[in-house]
């Protein structure tokens, strides 16, 4: 399981880093919401991608209040 404060972990798979990638993707498209499936499809070939890393990044953003879930979409709180 990913840990935000584990120093042996690869920084590119940490929840804050993955969360940044998700926010950057949504902001770049200039949309307020994106499907979870679209995120997985977009990032599936990236070297950092695994379902667990994507999941932990989404949970990290939700915990900070930056996104909301409206199944099956993720909406930015901005």
PyMOL CGO cylinders between C-alpha atoms (Angstrom):
from pymol import cmd
from pymol.cgo import CYLINDER

trace = [
    CYLINDER, 0.00, 0.00, 0.00, 1.18, 3.47, -0.80, 0.3, 1, 1, 1, 1, 1, 1,
    CYLINDER, 1.18, 3.47, -0.80, 2.27, 5.74, 2.02, 0.3, 1, 1, 1, 1, 1, 1,
    CYLINDER, 2.27, 5.74, 2.02, 2.56, 9.50, 1.66, 0.3, 1, 1, 1, 1, 1, 1,
    CYLINDER, 2.56, 9.50, 1.66, 5.48, 9.74, 4.08, 0.3, 1, 1, 1, 1, 1, 1,
    CYLINDER, 5.48, 9.74, 4.08, 7.50, 6.64, 3.21, 0.3, 1, 1, 1, 1, 1, 1,
    CYLINDER, 7.50, 6.64, 3.21, 10.95, 7.77, 2.07, 0.3, 1, 1, 1, 1, 1, 1,
    CYLINDER, 10.95, 7.77, 2.07, 11.84, 4.51, 0.29, 0.3, 1, 1, 1, 1, 1, 1,
    CYLINDER, 11.84, 4.51, 0.29, 8.85, 4.83, -2.05, 0.3, 1, 1, 1, 1, 1, 1,
    CYLINDER, 8.85, 4.83, -2.05, 9.26, 5.97, -5.64, 0.3, 1, 1, 1, 1, 1, 1,
    CYLINDER, 9.26, 5.97, -5.64, 8.12, 9.61, -5.62, 0.3, 1, 1, 1, 1, 1, 1,
    CYLINDER, 8.12, 9.61, -5.62, 6.48, 9.21, -9.03, 0.3, 1, 1, 1, 1, 1, 1,
    CYLINDER, 6.48, 9.21, -9.03, 3.99, 6.69, -7.64, 0.3, 1, 1, 1, 1, 1, 1,
    CYLINDER, 3.99, 6.69, -7.64, 3.16, 8.56, -4.43, 0.3, 1, 1, 1, 1, 1, 1,
    CYLINDER, 3.16, 8.56, -4.43, -0.43, 9.79, -3.99, 0.3, 1, 1, 1, 1, 1, 1,
    CYLINDER, -0.43, 9.79, -3.99, 0.49, 13.52, -4.04, 0.3, 1, 1, 1, 1, 1, 1,
    CYLINDER, 0.49, 13.52, -4.04, 2.43, 13.13, -7.29, 0.3, 1, 1, 1, 1, 1, 1,
    CYLINDER, 2.43, 13.13, -7.29, -0.33, 11.07, -8.96, 0.3, 1, 1, 1, 1, 1, 1,
    CYLINDER, -0.33, 11.07, -8.96, -2.90, 13.57, -7.67, 0.3, 1, 1, 1, 1, 1, 1,
    CYLINDER, -2.90, 13.57, -7.67, -0.94, 16.37, -9.31, 0.3, 1, 1, 1, 1, 1, 1,
    CYLINDER, -0.94, 16.37, -9.31, -0.98, 14.48, -12.61, 0.3, 1, 1, 1, 1, 1, 1,
    CYLINDER, -0.98, 14.48, -12.61, -4.76, 14.00, -12.35, 0.3, 1, 1, 1, 1, 1, 1,
    CYLINDER, -4.76, 14.00, -12.35, -5.43, 17.68, -11.55, 0.3, 1, 1, 1, 1, 1, 1,
    CYLINDER, -5.43, 17.68, -11.55, -3.09, 18.75, -14.36, 0.3, 1, 1, 1, 1, 1, 1,
    CYLINDER, -3.09, 18.75, -14.36, -4.92, 16.49, -16.83, 0.3, 1, 1, 1, 1, 1, 1,
    CYLINDER, -4.92, 16.49, -16.83, -8.36, 17.81, -15.87, 0.3, 1, 1, 1, 1, 1, 1,
    CYLINDER, -8.36, 17.81, -15.87, -7.17, 21.44, -15.88, 0.3, 1, 1, 1, 1, 1, 1,
    CYLINDER, -7.17, 21.44, -15.88, -5.47, 21.05, -19.25, 0.3, 1, 1, 1, 1, 1, 1,
    CYLINDER, -5.47, 21.05, -19.25, -8.69, 19.78, -20.82, 0.3, 1, 1, 1, 1, 1, 1,
    CYLINDER, -8.69, 19.78, -20.82, -10.51, 22.81, -19.31, 0.3, 1, 1, 1, 1, 1, 1,
    CYLINDER, -10.51, 22.81, -19.31, -13.38, 20.69, -18.04, 0.3, 1, 1, 1, 1, 1, 1,
    CYLINDER, -13.38, 20.69, -18.04, -14.97, 20.43, -14.60, 0.3, 1, 1, 1, 1, 1, 1,
    CYLINDER, -14.97, 20.43, -14.60, -15.52, 16.68, -14.57, 0.3, 1, 1, 1, 1, 1, 1,
    CYLINDER, -15.52, 16.68, -14.57, -13.97, 13.56, -16.04, 0.3, 1, 1, 1, 1, 1, 1,
    CYLINDER, -13.97, 13.56, -16.04, -14.94, 9.89, -16.01, 0.3, 1, 1, 1, 1, 1, 1,
    CYLINDER, -14.94, 9.89, -16.01, -12.87, 7.57, -13.85, 0.3, 1, 1, 1, 1, 1, 1,
    CYLINDER, -12.87, 7.57, -13.85, -12.69, 5.26, -16.86, 0.3, 1, 1, 1, 1, 1, 1,
    CYLINDER, -12.69, 5.26, -16.86, -11.29, 8.06, -19.04, 0.3, 1, 1, 1, 1, 1, 1,
    CYLINDER, -11.29, 8.06, -19.04, -8.56, 8.68, -16.47, 0.3, 1, 1, 1, 1, 1, 1,
    CYLINDER, -8.56, 8.68, -16.47, -7.59, 5.01, -16.42, 0.3, 1, 1, 1, 1, 1, 1,
    CYLINDER, -7.59, 5.01, -16.42, -7.64, 4.82, -20.21, 0.3, 1, 1, 1, 1, 1, 1,
    CYLINDER, -7.64, 4.82, -20.21, -5.53, 7.98, -20.55, 0.3, 1, 1, 1, 1, 1, 1,
    CYLINDER, -5.53, 7.98, -20.55, -2.85, 6.94, -18.09, 0.3, 1, 1, 1, 1, 1, 1,
    CYLINDER, -2.85, 6.94, -18.09, -2.72, 3.17, -18.67, 0.3, 1, 1, 1, 1, 1, 1,
    CYLINDER, -2.72, 3.17, -18.67, 0.51, 3.38, -20.70, 0.3, 1, 1, 1, 1, 1, 1,
    CYLINDER, 0.51, 3.38, -20.70, 2.34, 5.75, -18.34, 0.3, 1, 1, 1, 1, 1, 1,
    CYLINDER, 2.34, 5.75, -18.34, 5.23, 4.19, -16.39, 0.3, 1, 1, 1, 1, 1, 1,
    CYLINDER, 5.23, 4.19, -16.39, 3.73, 5.13, -12.99, 0.3, 1, 1, 1, 1, 1, 1,
    CYLINDER, 3.73, 5.13, -12.99, 0.29, 3.71, -13.72, 0.3, 1, 1, 1, 1, 1, 1,
    CYLINDER, 0.29, 3.71, -13.72, -1.36, 0.96, -11.77, 0.3, 1, 1, 1, 1, 1, 1,
    CYLINDER, -1.36, 0.96, -11.77, -4.94, 0.85, -10.56, 0.3, 1, 1, 1, 1, 1, 1,
    CYLINDER, -4.94, 0.85, -10.56, -3.70, 1.14, -6.97, 0.3, 1, 1, 1, 1, 1, 1,
    CYLINDER, -3.70, 1.14, -6.97, -1.66, 4.27, -7.69, 0.3, 1, 1, 1, 1, 1, 1,
    CYLINDER, -1.66, 4.27, -7.69, -4.59, 5.88, -9.51, 0.3, 1, 1, 1, 1, 1, 1,
    CYLINDER, -4.59, 5.88, -9.51, -6.94, 4.94, -6.68, 0.3, 1, 1, 1, 1, 1, 1,
    CYLINDER, -6.94, 4.94, -6.68, -4.61, 6.33, -4.00, 0.3, 1, 1, 1, 1, 1, 1,
    CYLINDER, -4.61, 6.33, -4.00, -4.13, 9.57, -5.98, 0.3, 1, 1, 1, 1, 1, 1,
    CYLINDER, -4.13, 9.57, -5.98, -7.90, 10.03, -6.26, 0.3, 1, 1, 1, 1, 1, 1,
    CYLINDER, -7.90, 10.03, -6.26, -8.38, 9.31, -2.54, 0.3, 1, 1, 1, 1, 1, 1,
    CYLINDER, -8.38, 9.31, -2.54, -5.62, 11.82, -1.73, 0.3, 1, 1, 1, 1, 1, 1,
    CYLINDER, -5.62, 11.82, -1.73, -7.37, 14.55, -3.77, 0.3, 1, 1, 1, 1, 1, 1,
    CYLINDER, -7.37, 14.55, -3.77, -10.74, 13.71, -2.21, 0.3, 1, 1, 1, 1, 1, 1,
    CYLINDER, -10.74, 13.71, -2.21, -9.25, 13.88, 1.29, 0.3, 1, 1, 1, 1, 1, 1,
    CYLINDER, -9.25, 13.88, 1.29, -7.93, 17.38, 0.54, 0.3, 1, 1, 1, 1, 1, 1,
    CYLINDER, -7.93, 17.38, 0.54, -11.35, 18.44, -0.75, 0.3, 1, 1, 1, 1, 1, 1,
    CYLINDER, -11.35, 18.44, -0.75, -10.07, 19.15, -4.25, 0.3, 1, 1, 1, 1, 1, 1,
    CYLINDER, -10.07, 19.15, -4.25, -12.45, 16.71, -5.97, 0.3, 1, 1, 1, 1, 1, 1,
    CYLINDER, -12.45, 16.71, -5.97, -15.89, 15.19, -5.45, 0.3, 1, 1, 1, 1, 1, 1,
    CYLINDER, -15.89, 15.19, -5.45, -17.29, 11.89, -6.66, 0.3, 1, 1, 1, 1, 1, 1,
    CYLINDER, -17.29, 11.89, -6.66, -20.43, 11.93, -8.77, 0.3, 1, 1, 1, 1, 1, 1,
    CYLINDER, -20.43, 11.93, -8.77, -20.38, 8.38, -10.09, 0.3, 1, 1, 1, 1, 1, 1,
    CYLINDER, -20.38, 8.38, -10.09, -18.75, 7.60, -12.48, 0.3, 1, 1, 1, 1, 1, 1,
    CYLINDER, -18.75, 7.60, -12.48, -17.29, 11.10, -12.65, 0.3, 1, 1, 1, 1, 1, 1,
    CYLINDER, -17.29, 11.10, -12.65, -14.73, 13.04, -10.68, 0.3, 1, 1, 1, 1, 1, 1,
    CYLINDER, -14.73, 13.04, -10.68, -15.51, 16.74, -10.40, 0.3, 1, 1, 1, 1, 1, 1,
    CYLINDER, -15.51, 16.74, -10.40, -13.09, 19.49, -9.47, 0.3, 1, 1, 1, 1, 1, 1,
    CYLINDER, -13.09, 19.49, -9.47, -13.98, 21.65, -6.48, 0.3, 1, 1, 1, 1, 1, 1,
    CYLINDER, -13.98, 21.65, -6.48, -12.65, 24.95, -7.66, 0.3, 1, 1, 1, 1, 1, 1,
]
cmd.load_cgo(trace, "trace")
